[in-house]
C-alpha cells in the first residue's frame, strides 16, 4: 500500500513539474489538458500561495509543495 501511495505522490510531482514548465512557455490556458493540470494542482498550490505570496514575481509555492510531498512520501512509504 505504501509503495502505491508513493507512486501516486510521484505522479503528482510530475504533474506539478509540468505545471512549472508551462509557466515558463507560452501555452493555451483553455486547452483541456492544461485545464486538468490546473484543476489538480491549484488546490495544493493556492493555500501555500496565501501563506507565502510571490516575492518580486517569483512564486515559491511549488518549491514548498515539492518539499512537503517529499516528506509525505517518505512518511507514507516508511509506515507501510
Backbone torsions as a table, in degrees:
resi	resn	phi	psi	omega
1	UNK	NA	-41.3	-179.0
2	UNK	-64.5	-39.0	179.3
3	UNK	-65.2	-40.5	178.5
4	UNK	-61.7	-46.9	178.8
5	UNK	-64.7	-35.7	176.0
6	UNK	-62.2	-39.2	177.8
7	UNK	-66.6	-39.3	178.0
8	UNK	-62.6	-42.8	178.2
9	UNK	-64.1	-39.5	177.9
10	UNK	-62.9	-40.9	176.5
11	UNK	-62.4	-39.6	178.2
12	UNK	-65.6	-37.4	177.2
13	UNK	-62.8	-38.5	177.2
14	UNK	-64.6	-43.2	177.7
15	UNK	-60.9	-40.8	178.8
16	UNK	-65.6	-40.2	177.9
17	UNK	-63.7	-41.9	176.8
18	UNK	-62.0	-40.6	178.1
19	UNK	-60.8	-40.7	178.9
20	UNK	-64.2	-46.8	-179.6
21	UNK	-62.1	-39.5	178.7
22	UNK	-61.5	-29.4	-179.8
23	UNK	-70.6	-16.0	-179.6
24	UNK	-94.6	-17.0	-176.0
25	UNK	-120.6	151.8	175.3
26	UNK	-64.4	136.0	178.6
27	UNK	-151.2	164.9	178.9
28	UNK	-89.7	107.8	-178.1
29	UNK	-68.2	-10.0	-179.5
30	UNK	-95.5	-2.1	176.0
31	UNK	-62.8	138.7	-176.0
32	UNK	-62.1	-38.0	179.1
33	UNK	-66.4	-40.3	178.4
34	UNK	-67.1	-41.9	177.4
35	UNK	-60.1	-42.5	178.1
36	UNK	-62.6	-42.8	179.1
37	UNK	-60.9	-44.0	177.1
38	UNK	-63.0	-40.2	-177.2
39	UNK	-63.8	-35.4	-178.1
40	UNK	-89.6	-19.9	-178.7
41	UNK	-99.5	-30.2	-178.9
42	UNK	-59.1	-40.0	-179.6
43	UNK	-61.4	-22.9	177.7
44	UNK	-93.5	-39.5	-176.8
45	UNK	-73.4	-39.4	-174.8
46	UNK	-61.1	-44.4	177.1
47	UNK	-62.3	-35.0	178.2
48	UNK	-69.1	-37.4	177.6
49	UNK	-64.1	-32.2	177.2
50	UNK	-68.7	-37.0	178.8
51	UNK	-74.2	-42.1	-178.7
52	UNK	-129.3	92.8	-178.8
53	UNK	-67.9	160.3	178.0
54	UNK	-55.4	139.8	-178.8
55	UNK	-110.2	115.9	-178.8
56	UNK	52.5	40.7	176.6
57	UNK	83.6	1.4	179.8
58	UNK	-105.8	123.9	-178.8
59	UNK	-93.4	111.8	-179.4
60	UNK	-91.1	-1.1	-177.0
61	UNK	-60.4	-39.4	178.1
62	UNK	-62.4	-36.1	179.2
63	UNK	-63.7	-44.5	-179.7
64	UNK	-65.3	-41.1	178.4
65	UNK	-65.3	-40.3	177.4
66	UNK	-60.7	-43.5	178.4
67	UNK	-62.7	-45.8	179.0
68	UNK	-61.8	-41.4	178.5
69	UNK	-66.2	-37.3	177.5
70	UNK	-62.9	-43.6	177.2
71	UNK	-64.0	-45.4	179.9
72	UNK	-60.9	-41.8	-179.7
73	UNK	-63.0	-43.1	179.0
74	UNK	-62.9	-41.0	-179.5
75	UNK	-65.6	-47.7	-177.4
76	UNK	-62.1	-45.3	-177.7
77	UNK	-67.7	-38.0	-178.8
78	UNK	-73.5	-28.3	178.9
79	UNK	-71.2	-32.3	-177.7
80	UNK	-104.7	NA	NA
